Amino acid sequence: MPTRRTFLKAGGCALVAYAAAPRFLLRTARAAEANGKVLVAVFQRGAVDGLSMVIPHGDAGYTGVRPSIGLLPPRRGESDRAIDLDGLFAFHPALAPLVPLWENRALAVVHACGSPDTTRSHFDAQDYMETGTPGIKSTPDGWLARAVKTRPASRTPFRAVAMGPALPRTLQGDVGAISMQSIERFDVRAGTDASARQGFESLYEQGVRDLLHGTGRETFEAVKMLRGVNAARIAPANGADYPRGQLGEALRQIAQLIKANVGLEVAFADMQGWDTHVGQGAERGQLALRFREFGAALAAFAQDLGGKMADVVVLTMSEFGRTVAENGNRGTDHGHATAMLVLGGGVRGGRVYGRWPGLAGHQLFEGRDLAVTTDFRTLFAEVATRHLGAPAAPLFPGFTTREPPLALFA
C-alpha cells in the first residue's frame, strides 16, 4: 500500500508526458479510442412549448389559437419571423444559429414526441422520462445508466458525467456515474452514497482509506489525472462562442471532457425555465430568450468539436409539451407532446421525423393538446442502439412498440 505522499507524488508527476502516464490513464485513453461514441442528453426542464420551438406554420389549426403568442409565418428576407424548414414546419427566429446545422443535415427534429402517460405533473413526467418507465414510480435506475451498463466495461470513472450539483435520475444506477458542477473545482459526487457525496478528495484527506478502495480510489486518482491533462484549460476551438448561462457553460465543459479523451460515453445537462404559464411571448419575450441561449449553446458545441461531432450525438428532451391554445395569461399550460432534437454524428438531418397528428379540434389529445405519435422510448432506444451500440432489450423494461423505426441514422 503506497503512502499518501507517494500516491500524491505519482498523481502529480506521472502526467508530465503521455508516454510516462500510469496504467490507469492509459486504460482511460484506450477506452476512449476503442469506443469513441459519446451521447449528450440535454433536458429542457419545465416542459418546452414544442409548437413555438418548431412551429407548424403550414397547419391551418395553428392559425388563430394563439392570438398574442403565435409566431408570424416565414417570409423571405424577414429575419424577425419564423424560419421555414420544409413548408410545414419552421424554427423560432431565436433558433437561427441552428439553421446551418439543419441545412448541413446534421440536425433532425422529432415532433409530436412524448410519453404515453397522461400525467401533467412535472415531477412525475420527468421521473418517468428519466427512468424510461412511464407510469411506474418504483424503477430503481435510469435509462441512461442502463445504456452505459450494457456497453463494454471501462475502468474510467468518467464514462457517465452530469454537469450539475446532483446526479440526475437518469444516471442513477450501478455504473459509477458522477456529477460535477465545475471541472476546475472538481466538486465530484458519485451515485447517491452519503459518504461519497462529501467528495473523494475530502475523504482522502480525512484518512477514510476504506472508502477509497477500488472504484472510489480510482475515481480520486482520475480526478488528479484530469487536472494533470489540464482539461479546464482546453479553450473552445473553431471560433466557437458559448452563451453565458446554465446550458452554455455545461456544454462548454462537456466539450472539454470530450477533447481531453478521458473515456466519456454519456454526458447529461439541464436547462431550466421552460414553464411558461404567464407572458410567454412570441418572436420576443421570455421564451425567445430561452430559445436564444438554447440554440446558441447547441451551435457553439457543434462548432467547438468540429470533426469530433462525427462521434457525438446530442439528444434534447422535455417531460411534455404545452397546450395548443394560449391561456388567459398569454402563456400556455401543461400539455402532452412536444418537439425533440437530434444533432451530430450519423444523423440523417434536415428532416422532421414522426407522424404529424394535426391541430384541428378533433385531432387534439383530450381536445386541447398536441397528440403523441412517437413514444419517447422509440426515439431514445434508436439513439442508444444505433449510436452507442447498446442492445435495446434492457433499456426500457416492458416496452414493445408497433411504431415503425424513425430511421434517424444512416
C-alpha positions in Angstrom: 0.0 0.0 0.0 1.7 3.2 -1.1 1.9 6.1 1.4 -0.2 9.2 0.9 2.9 11.2 -0.1 3.9 8.6 -2.7 0.4 8.5 -4.1 0.1 12.2 -4.5 3.6 12.5 -5.9 2.7 9.8 -8.5 -0.6 11.5 -9.3 1.1 14.8 -9.9 4.3 13.7 -11.7 3.3 10.8 -13.8 1.5 13.1 -16.2 4.4 15.0 -17.4 4.4 13.1 -20.7 1.7 10.7 -22.1 4.4 8.0 -22.6 5.1 8.0 -18.9 1.4 8.0 -17.9 0.3 5.5 -15.3 -1.5 2.3 -16.4 -4.9 3.7 -15.3 -4.6 6.7 -17.5 -3.5 4.5 -20.4 -6.6 2.4 -19.9 -8.7 5.5 -19.9 -7.3 6.7 -23.1 -7.6 3.3 -24.8 -11.2 3.1 -23.7 -11.9 6.4 -25.4 -10.1 5.3 -28.5 -11.8 1.9 -28.6 -15.4 3.1 -28.1 -15.3 6.7 -29.3 -19.0 7.4 -29.3 -20.5 10.0 -26.9 -24.2 10.7 -26.2 -25.0 14.1 -24.7 -28.5 14.4 -23.3 -30.0 17.8 -22.7 -33.1 18.0 -20.6 -35.3 21.1 -21.1 -36.9 21.1 -17.7 -40.3 22.7 -17.2 -42.0 21.5 -20.4 -40.9 23.3 -23.5 -43.5 24.6 -25.9 -42.7 22.5 -29.0 -45.2 24.4 -31.0 -43.1 27.6 -30.6 -39.7 25.8 -30.9 -40.7 24.1 -34.1 -43.8 25.9 -35.4 -46.3 24.0 -37.6 -47.0 27.1 -39.7 -48.4 25.1 -42.5 -51.1 23.6 -40.4 -54.3 25.6 -40.6 -55.1 24.6 -37.0 -52.2 26.8 -35.8 -53.9 30.0 -37.0 -56.0 31.9 -34.6 -55.5 29.7 -31.4 -52.6 31.9 -30.2 -53.6 35.5 -30.8 -50.8 37.0 -28.7 -48.1 34.3 -28.7 -48.5 32.8 -32.2 -45.5 33.4 -34.4 -45.5 35.2 -37.7 -45.1 32.7 -40.6 -41.9 32.7 -42.6 -41.4 35.4 -45.2 -38.4 35.6 -47.4 -36.0 38.3 -46.4 -37.6 39.0 -43.0 -35.4 37.7 -40.1 -37.9 38.5 -37.3 -40.3 35.8 -38.4 -40.3 32.0 -38.1 -37.6 30.4 -40.2 -39.0 27.9 -42.7 -37.7 24.3 -42.7 -39.8 22.4 -45.1 -43.0 24.2 -45.9 -44.9 22.8 -42.9 -42.5 23.4 -40.0 -40.3 26.4 -39.1 -37.8 27.3 -36.3 -38.5 30.0 -33.9 -36.4 33.0 -35.1 -34.3 32.8 -31.9 -33.1 29.4 -33.1 -31.4 30.9 -36.1 -27.9 29.6 -35.0 -29.3 26.1 -35.6 -30.2 26.7 -39.2 -26.8 25.9 -40.7 -26.8 22.6 -38.9 -30.2 21.9 -40.4 -29.1 22.9 -43.8 -25.9 20.7 -43.5 -28.2 17.8 -42.5 -26.5 17.4 -39.1 -29.7 18.3 -37.2 -33.1 16.5 -37.2 -36.4 17.2 -35.4 -38.7 14.6 -34.0 -42.1 16.2 -33.5 -45.3 15.1 -31.7 -43.0 13.1 -29.4 -43.6 12.4 -25.7 -44.9 10.0 -23.1 -47.9 7.7 -23.3 -48.6 8.5 -19.7 -51.1 11.3 -19.3 -49.7 13.0 -16.2 -49.3 16.7 -16.2 -47.1 16.7 -13.1 -43.6 18.0 -13.8 -42.1 15.7 -11.1 -43.8 12.5 -12.3 -43.3 13.1 -16.0 -39.6 13.9 -15.5 -39.2 10.8 -13.4 -40.9 8.6 -16.0 -38.8 10.1 -18.8 -35.5 9.7 -16.9 -36.2 6.1 -15.8 -37.8 5.2 -19.2 -40.8 3.6 -17.5 -43.9 5.8 -17.9 -46.4 5.3 -15.2 -44.1 3.3 -12.9 -42.5 5.1 -10.0 -40.6 2.1 -8.5 -37.9 1.8 -11.2 -34.6 1.9 -9.3 -32.3 3.1 -12.1 -32.3 5.5 -15.1 -32.3 4.5 -18.7 -29.0 6.3 -19.5 -27.4 4.3 -16.6 -28.8 1.1 -18.1 -27.4 2.1 -21.5 -23.9 2.6 -20.1 -24.1 -0.7 -18.2 -24.8 -2.6 -21.5 -21.6 -1.3 -23.1 -18.1 -3.0 -22.7 -16.6 -2.5 -19.3 -14.4 0.5 -18.8 -12.3 1.5 -15.8 -12.6 5.2 -16.3 -14.9 6.9 -13.8 -15.7 9.5 -16.5 -17.9 7.1 -18.5 -21.0 8.9 -17.4 -20.9 12.5 -16.2 -23.7 15.0 -15.3 -22.9 18.7 -15.2 -24.7 19.9 -12.1 -24.8 19.7 -8.3 -26.5 16.3 -8.1 -26.7 13.1 -10.1 -29.9 13.2 -12.2 -32.4 10.3 -12.0 -31.5 9.0 -15.5 -27.9 8.3 -14.4 -28.6 6.7 -11.1 -27.7 3.0 -11.1 -24.7 0.7 -10.8 -22.5 2.4 -13.4 -20.4 4.8 -11.2 -21.8 7.9 -12.8 -20.6 11.2 -11.3 -21.8 14.8 -11.2 -19.6 17.8 -11.1 -20.5 21.5 -11.1 -17.2 22.6 -12.4 -14.1 20.8 -13.9 -11.9 23.4 -12.2 -13.4 22.8 -8.7 -14.0 19.1 -9.2 -16.9 19.0 -6.9 -17.2 15.3 -7.6 -20.1 13.2 -6.3 -20.6 9.6 -7.1 -24.0 8.0 -7.1 -26.2 8.6 -4.0 -23.9 7.3 -1.3 -23.9 9.9 1.5 -20.2 9.5 2.3 -19.2 9.8 -1.4 -21.2 13.0 -1.7 -18.7 14.6 0.6 -16.1 14.5 -2.2 -13.4 11.9 -2.8 -10.6 14.4 -2.1 -12.0 15.4 1.3 -12.5 11.8 2.2 -8.9 11.0 1.4 -7.7 14.0 3.4 -9.7 12.6 6.4 -7.9 9.3 6.1 -11.0 7.3 5.3 -9.0 4.9 3.2 -11.5 2.1 3.2 -14.0 4.2 1.2 -11.3 4.9 -1.4 -10.6 1.3 -2.1 -11.4 0.1 -5.6 -13.8 2.4 -7.5 -13.6 5.2 -5.0 -9.8 5.3 -5.0 -9.6 5.1 -8.8 -12.1 8.0 -9.1 -9.9 10.1 -6.8 -6.8 9.2 -8.9 -8.7 10.0 -12.1 -9.6 13.4 -10.8 -6.0 14.1 -10.2 -5.1 12.9 -13.6 -7.8 15.1 -15.3 -6.2 18.0 -13.6 -2.9 16.9 -14.9 -4.1 17.0 -18.5 -5.5 20.5 -17.9 -9.0 19.8 -19.2 -10.2 23.0 -17.7 -7.7 24.9 -19.8 -8.9 23.5 -23.2 -10.3 26.5 -24.9 -13.2 26.4 -27.4 -12.0 25.7 -30.9 -13.0 26.9 -34.4 -14.2 30.3 -33.2 -17.0 28.8 -31.0 -18.5 31.3 -28.6 -20.7 29.8 -25.9 -23.5 31.9 -24.5 -23.5 32.8 -20.8 -25.9 30.7 -18.9 -26.5 27.2 -17.5 -26.6 25.3 -20.7 -23.8 27.1 -22.5 -21.4 26.6 -19.5 -22.4 22.9 -19.2 -21.8 22.2 -22.9 -18.5 24.0 -22.9 -17.3 21.8 -20.1 -18.6 18.6 -21.7 -16.7 19.6 -24.9 -13.6 19.9 -22.7 -14.1 16.4 -21.4 -14.5 15.0 -24.9 -11.4 16.7 -26.1 -9.4 15.6 -23.1 -10.0 11.9 -24.1 -11.0 10.7 -20.7 -13.3 8.0 -21.9 -16.6 9.9 -21.7 -19.5 7.9 -23.1 -22.6 9.7 -21.8 -23.0 13.3 -20.6 -26.1 15.0 -19.2 -27.0 18.7 -18.9 -30.1 20.5 -17.7 -31.6 23.8 -18.8 -34.4 25.2 -16.6 -37.0 27.9 -17.3 -39.4 26.3 -19.8 -42.6 26.5 -17.7 -44.3 29.5 -19.5 -47.7 29.9 -17.9 -47.6 33.7 -18.0 -46.3 36.2 -20.5 -44.7 33.6 -22.8 -44.1 36.0 -25.7 -43.8 35.3 -29.4 -40.9 36.4 -31.5 -39.7 38.3 -28.4 -40.2 37.7 -24.7 -39.2 35.2 -22.0 -39.5 32.1 -24.2 -37.5 33.7 -27.0 -34.7 34.5 -24.5 -34.6 30.8 -23.5 -34.5 29.7 -27.2 -31.7 32.2 -27.9 -29.5 30.6 -25.2 -30.5 27.1 -26.2 -29.8 27.5 -29.9 -26.6 29.4 -29.4 -25.3 26.8 -26.9 -26.0 23.8 -29.2 -24.5 25.6 -32.2 -21.4 26.6 -30.2 -20.9 23.0 -29.0 -21.1 21.6 -32.6 -18.7 24.3 -33.8 -16.3 23.7 -30.9 -16.0 20.0 -31.5 -15.7 20.3 -35.3 -14.8 17.0 -36.8 -15.2 15.2 -33.4 -19.0 15.7 -33.8 -18.9 12.6 -36.1 -18.7 10.6 -32.9 -21.0 12.7 -30.8 -24.8 12.9 -30.8 -26.8 15.4 -28.8 -30.4 14.4 -27.8 -32.8 17.0 -26.4 -35.8 16.1 -24.4 -38.6 17.7 -22.2 -41.1 16.0 -20.0 -44.2 17.1 -22.0 -45.3 19.9 -24.3 -47.8 22.7 -23.7 -51.4 23.4 -24.7 -52.2 24.3 -28.3 -54.3 27.3 -27.4 -52.9 30.1 -25.2 -54.4 30.7 -21.8 -55.8 33.9 -20.3 -52.4 35.0 -19.1 -50.8 35.0 -22.5 -49.0 31.8 -21.8 -49.6 28.1 -22.2 -50.4 25.3 -19.7 -49.2 21.8 -19.3 -49.8 19.8 -22.5 -48.8 16.4 -24.0 -46.5 16.0 -27.0 -43.6 18.3 -27.9 -40.6 18.5 -30.2 -37.1 16.9 -29.6 -33.9 17.5 -31.5 -31.1 15.1 -32.5 -27.8 16.5 -33.6 -24.5 15.0 -34.7 -22.7 12.0 -36.0 -24.5 9.8 -38.4 -27.9 11.6 -38.0 -29.9 11.9 -41.2 -30.7 15.5 -40.6 -32.6 18.2 -42.4 -35.8 16.3 -41.8 -38.7 16.4 -39.4 -39.4 12.9 -38.2 -42.6 11.3 -36.8 -46.2 11.3 -37.9 -47.8 14.7 -37.6 -51.2 14.3 -35.9 -52.6 17.7 -36.9 -54.0 20.6 -34.9 -57.7 20.5 -35.9 -60.0 20.2 -32.8 -60.8 16.6 -33.4 -57.1 15.7 -33.7 -56.1 17.1 -30.4 -55.4 15.0 -27.3 -58.2 15.5 -24.8 -59.4 18.4 -27.0 -56.5 20.6 -26.0 -53.0 19.2 -26.7 -50.8 18.0 -29.5 -51.1 14.3 -29.6 -48.2 11.9 -29.1 -47.4 9.9 -32.2 -43.9 8.9 -31.3 -43.3 7.4 -27.9 -40.1 8.9 -26.4 -38.8 5.4 -25.8 -38.8 4.8 -29.6 -36.6 7.8 -30.1 -34.3 7.1 -27.1 -33.9 3.5 -28.0 -33.0 4.2 -31.6 -30.3 6.7 -30.4 -28.9 4.4 -27.8 -28.8 1.3 -30.1 -27.7 3.0 -33.4 -25.2 5.5 -31.9 -23.9 3.9 -28.7 -24.4 0.3 -29.8 -26.4 -0.6 -26.7 -28.8 -3.5 -27.0 -32.4 -2.4 -26.9 -33.8 -5.1 -24.7 -32.8 -4.0 -21.2 -33.1 -0.2 -21.8 -36.9 0.1 -21.4 -38.4 -2.7 -19.4 -41.8 -4.0 -20.7 -41.7 -1.7 -23.7 -42.9 -3.0 -27.1 -43.9 -0.8 -29.9 -45.8 -1.1 -33.1 -44.3 2.2 -34.4 -42.0 1.9 -37.4 -38.4 2.8 -36.8 -37.7 6.5 -37.2 -34.6 5.6 -39.3 -32.7 8.6 -37.9 -29.3 7.2 -38.7 -27.6 6.5 -42.0 
